[in-house]
Amino acid sequence: MTGRAAVLTGLGGWLPPVRVTNDDLARRLDTSDEWITTRTGIRQRFVVPPGLSTSGVAVEAGARALASAGTERVDLLVLATSTPDHPCPATAPEVAGRLGLGEIAAFDVAAVCTGFVYALATASSMITAGVADSALVIGADTFSTILDPGDRTTRAIFGDGAGAVVLRAGDRGERGALLGFDLASDGSQAELITVPGGGSEHRSQGLADPGDEFFTMQGRSVFRHAVTRMSESSRRLAKDLDWPLESVDRLVAHQANIRILTAVGADLGLPEEKVVANLDRVGNTVAASIPLALTDGVHDGSLAAGHRVLLCGFGGGLTWGAAALELPHLSVEPLPTHA
Ligand code: UT7
C-alpha cells in the first residue's frame, strides 16, 4: 500500500547520572533486592540529581535522536510527559528552544505510561495530514520527583529517563513507516494511578491533605489491567493490519514489570525472545519506557532492520495503545551506563 506516511529515521535515549540499585533502596526502606528482582525484574534505576528536571533529560534524548537521524531541523516537537517542569506552560517549547529548533510547533501530551504511543500517533497523524513534514517525538519523565520517599512499592519500580524518535514525511511502503495505531482510555479507573493533589480540583476546593502531592498506584489492579489491555490493543492492531500474530518479530511493550511482559507475550503467543525487555537496567521510566527499550534493543541487536514490531503501552488514565512498523536501519548511541 502506498500514500503519505510518517517514517522513523532517528532514535536515541538518555538516563540521568544517579544510579540507584536495589541494595541502595534496601538500605533506606523495608525492602530487599530479592523482593524487587523476583516481583518486578528490576535491578537498578537512574534518577535525576537536584537541579535536573524533565526538560533536561528530554533535551539530551532529543539531541541523540536528531544526531541518529542526521538532522538538526524538524518542524514539530511533541513531548510525552506527566512530570512537566511546571504545571503551566508545557515543557515542549522549552525543550525545542534548548535544542535550537527555532519557533516550531511544540506541545506536551499527557497519557502517563502510554504517553509515548499517544505522542507518536499525534505526530504521525500531523505528518500524514500535511501539517508537518518532520517531527521529534520525545518521551521523558522524572517520577523520582513525585514519589513518596517512604513508599517502598513505587520507589522500587520507577526510574527517570528520556527516549526520542525522529519522523519525516515519506511513503507508507517504505521501511520505517508507521503503519497504524490503536488508542483507548477508561476514565472510570482514574483513581488506580493518580497524584491526588496539586491540580485544579484540589486548588478549587482550597484544601489538600498532607502527602497528596505524591504519586499513588494500586499495583495489583493495575497489573491485571496492564496485561489485559496491552494484549487486547496489540491483537486489535495486528488484526487491522492483517498481520498474523506469528508474523510479529518483536513486541516492545511498556516496561513496568517483567511478569507483565511475560504474561502479555504468552497471551499473544509470542516466545520470550520476541519480547524486548530492558527494565532490569532502567526500571519503569513511564513515557520514556518504550523509546528507551527500542534504543537498548537496537544497540544490543535484539531489534534489527526488517523486524515487524508492535509497540504497546499502558498507564494512568487509564490509557493504553499500540503502534506498528517494520523497523528501518537505525544507528543509535548506547545509553549511558553511569556505572
Ligand atoms: O507504569 C504504569 C503501570 N504500572 C504497572 O504496570 C505496575 C503494575 N503493578 C506491579 O507491577 C505490581 O503490582 C507491583 C510490583 C507494584 C507490586 O507487586 P505485587 O506482586 O502485585 O505485590 P502486592 O502489591 O500484591 O504486595 C505483596 C506484598 C505486600 O505485603 P503483604 O500485604 O502480603 O504483607 C506488600 O506490602 O509485598 C509487599 N511489598 C513489598 N515488599 C518488599 C510491596 N512492595 C514491596 C517492596 N519490598 N518494595
Residues whose N, C-alpha, C, O or C-beta is under 5 A from the ligand:
A	BS01	UT7	D30 T31 S32 W35 R39 T40 C113 R152 T153 A156 G219 R220 V222 F223 A226 A256 N257 N284 F314 G315
